[in-house]
């Protein structure tokens, strides 16, 4: 499952429905 989290943060495509606040914080920084 760790791979999926890394991929979502890296791709930022599923962050809209999975990690919006985590990806948003990293995408903006």
Phi, psi and omega in degrees: 000335181296324180297318181299317181298317181295319183293318180297319181289325182285314182280318179071023181264324180268357182295341181291333183232010180228302181232068182294316183281328182285315181288320181302316182296322184277324180295324182283318181291000000 
